[in-house]
Amino acid sequence: MAEESSRTAPVAGAMLALAGLSHFVAPQLYEGMTKPAFPANTRQHVYIDGGIETALGVALVVPKTRKLAVVGVLAYLLYLAGNVVRNR
C-alpha cells in the first residue's frame, strides 16, 4: 500500500502543477470557476491560484515536502470553499 501511495503522490503532484501552469497559458478557462470565489479581480485570482497550484504540485512531487504539501492542499481547498461561501 505504501508503494502505491508513493507512486500516486508524484503523479497527482505533476498533474496539479500542470493544471496550475495552465492558468497562465489559458486563464480564460478558469475565470468561470474562479468568479464565485473571487468576484472582484477575477483574472488576478486566476493567476494567484495558478501559482499556488503549481507550487503545491511541485511540493507533492518532492518526497521531502510531500507531507507539508498535503496540508497545503487541504488549506487551499478550505480557503477556496470559504471564499465561495463568503461571496454568495
C-alpha positions as CSV (number, residue, x, y, z in Angstrom):
1,M,0.0,0.0,0.0
2,A,2.8,2.5,0.8
3,E,4.4,1.7,-2.5
4,E,1.2,2.6,-4.3
5,S,0.8,5.9,-2.5
6,S,4.4,6.7,-3.1
7,R,3.7,6.5,-6.8
8,T,0.3,8.3,-6.7
9,A,1.6,11.4,-5.0
10,P,4.2,12.3,-7.7
11,V,1.7,11.7,-10.5
12,A,-1.0,13.8,-8.7
13,G,1.6,16.5,-8.0
14,A,2.7,16.6,-11.6
15,M,-1.0,16.9,-12.7
16,L,-1.7,19.7,-10.2
17,A,1.5,21.5,-11.2
18,L,0.5,21.3,-14.9
19,A,-3.0,22.5,-14.1
20,G,-1.5,25.4,-12.2
21,L,0.7,26.3,-15.1
22,S,-2.3,26.2,-17.5
23,H,-3.8,29.1,-15.5
24,F,-1.1,31.2,-17.1
25,V,-1.4,29.8,-20.6
26,A,-5.2,29.9,-20.8
27,P,-6.6,32.0,-17.9
28,Q,-10.0,32.4,-19.6
29,L,-10.7,28.7,-19.0
30,Y,-10.6,29.3,-15.2
31,E,-12.5,32.6,-14.9
32,G,-15.9,30.9,-14.7
33,M,-14.7,28.6,-11.9
34,T,-12.9,31.4,-10.1
35,K,-15.6,34.1,-10.2
36,P,-17.8,32.6,-7.5
37,A,-14.9,32.6,-5.0
38,F,-13.4,35.9,-6.2
39,P,-16.0,38.1,-8.0
40,A,-13.6,41.1,-7.9
41,N,-10.3,41.0,-9.7
42,T,-11.1,37.5,-11.0
43,R,-8.2,37.4,-13.6
44,Q,-5.7,38.3,-10.9
45,H,-7.0,35.5,-8.7
46,V,-6.8,33.0,-11.6
47,Y,-3.1,33.8,-11.7
48,I,-2.7,33.6,-8.0
49,D,-4.5,30.3,-7.9
50,G,-2.3,29.0,-10.7
51,G,0.8,29.9,-8.8
52,I,-0.5,28.2,-5.6
53,E,-1.4,25.1,-7.5
54,T,1.9,25.0,-9.3
55,A,3.8,25.3,-6.0
56,L,1.7,22.7,-4.3
57,G,2.0,20.3,-7.2
58,V,5.8,20.6,-7.2
59,A,5.8,20.1,-3.4
60,L,3.8,16.9,-3.8
61,V,6.3,15.5,-6.3
62,V,9.3,16.1,-3.9
63,P,9.3,13.4,-1.2
64,K,10.8,15.8,1.4
65,T,8.0,18.3,1.1
66,R,5.1,15.9,0.4
67,K,3.5,15.8,3.9
68,L,3.6,19.6,4.1
69,A,2.1,19.8,0.6
70,V,-0.8,17.6,1.6
71,V,-1.5,20.1,4.5
72,G,-1.2,22.9,2.0
73,V,-3.6,21.3,-0.4
74,L,-6.2,20.9,2.3
75,A,-5.7,24.5,3.5
76,Y,-6.0,25.7,-0.1
77,L,-9.3,23.8,-0.6
78,L,-10.7,25.3,2.6
79,Y,-9.5,28.8,1.5
80,L,-11.4,28.4,-1.8
81,A,-14.5,27.0,-0.2
82,G,-14.5,29.7,2.4
83,N,-14.4,32.4,-0.3
84,V,-17.2,30.8,-2.3
85,V,-19.4,30.7,0.9
86,R,-18.4,34.3,1.8
87,N,-19.3,35.7,-1.6
88,R,-22.7,34.1,-2.1
